[in-house]
């Protein structure tokens, strides 16, 4: 699901401040998510046959229809796993984490009803900023980011689920929207045609 424009701008500012920290020297070796591609992943499906995309869209619509829009707030930073060589660098979610967990659980149920195997891992709401894949020094980048994130105040309204296709290749991953589902009662402008 995408984050709001103001939250995205706050993240961009945070990354600029963290990059100025001397501990962030390894940052250039990380694979950063480009600003317009920032989104929260509720469920990663991996390679999915195009014939099954309508089922994924239906699962997203059913899950979204069960919850009303709610506010989410970014707070704190870290890495998975914790330590000197994380594979993923992220920002945490404070307000709205329970709503995101409920939305993820609902989506998991809808996908399982349509034949997907359950993920089995507990959901932890976070915004992935970079893939570090064990780069030496990435833990210090996380420390610099965590220090820069103290007092971060970035909120947005969670009002939709978007089914994205990851496009890999040269450069950072790109995420192409395939379907969008509004949360119950969300009033959004009509999305532009996807294609």
LINZIBEL-V675815 format. One record per backbone hydrogen bond with DSSP energy under -1.0 kcal/mol. CO is the residue of the C=O (numbers start at 1). NH is the residue of the N-H. If there is no record, write none. Layout:
# LINZIBEL-V675815
co:CO nh:NH
co:CO nh:NH
This chain:
# LINZIBEL-V675815
co:1 nh:40
co:4 nh:8
co:5 nh:9
co:6 nh:10
co:7 nh:11
co:8 nh:12
co:9 nh:13
co:10 nh:14
co:11 nh:15
co:12 nh:16
co:13 nh:17
co:14 nh:18
co:15 nh:19
co:18 nh:21
co:21 nh:24
co:24 nh:27
co:26 nh:29
co:27 nh:30
co:31 nh:131
co:34 nh:37
co:35 nh:38
co:49 nh:52
co:50 nh:53
co:52 nh:56
co:53 nh:57
co:54 nh:58
co:55 nh:59
co:56 nh:60
co:57 nh:61
co:58 nh:62
co:59 nh:63
co:60 nh:64
co:61 nh:65
co:63 nh:66
co:64 nh:67
co:64 nh:184
co:67 nh:184
co:70 nh:158
co:72 nh:156
co:73 nh:94
co:76 nh:92
co:78 nh:90
co:80 nh:87
co:80 nh:88
co:84 nh:139
co:86 nh:134
co:87 nh:132
co:87 nh:133
co:88 nh:80
co:89 nh:129
co:89 nh:130
co:90 nh:78
co:91 nh:127
co:92 nh:75
co:94 nh:97
co:95 nh:73
co:96 nh:100
co:97 nh:101
co:98 nh:102
co:99 nh:103
co:100 nh:104
co:101 nh:105
co:102 nh:106
co:103 nh:107
co:104 nh:108
co:105 nh:109
co:106 nh:110
co:107 nh:111
co:108 nh:112
co:109 nh:113
co:111 nh:116
co:112 nh:115
co:127 nh:91
co:129 nh:33
co:130 nh:89
co:131 nh:31
co:132 nh:135
co:135 nh:138
co:137 nh:141
co:138 nh:142
co:139 nh:143
co:140 nh:144
co:141 nh:145
co:142 nh:146
co:143 nh:147
co:144 nh:148
co:145 nh:149
co:147 nh:150
co:149 nh:152
co:154 nh:74
co:156 nh:72
co:158 nh:70
co:159 nh:183
co:161 nh:181
co:163 nh:178
co:163 nh:179
co:165 nh:176
co:167 nh:174
co:174 nh:167
co:176 nh:165
co:179 nh:163
co:181 nh:161
co:183 nh:186
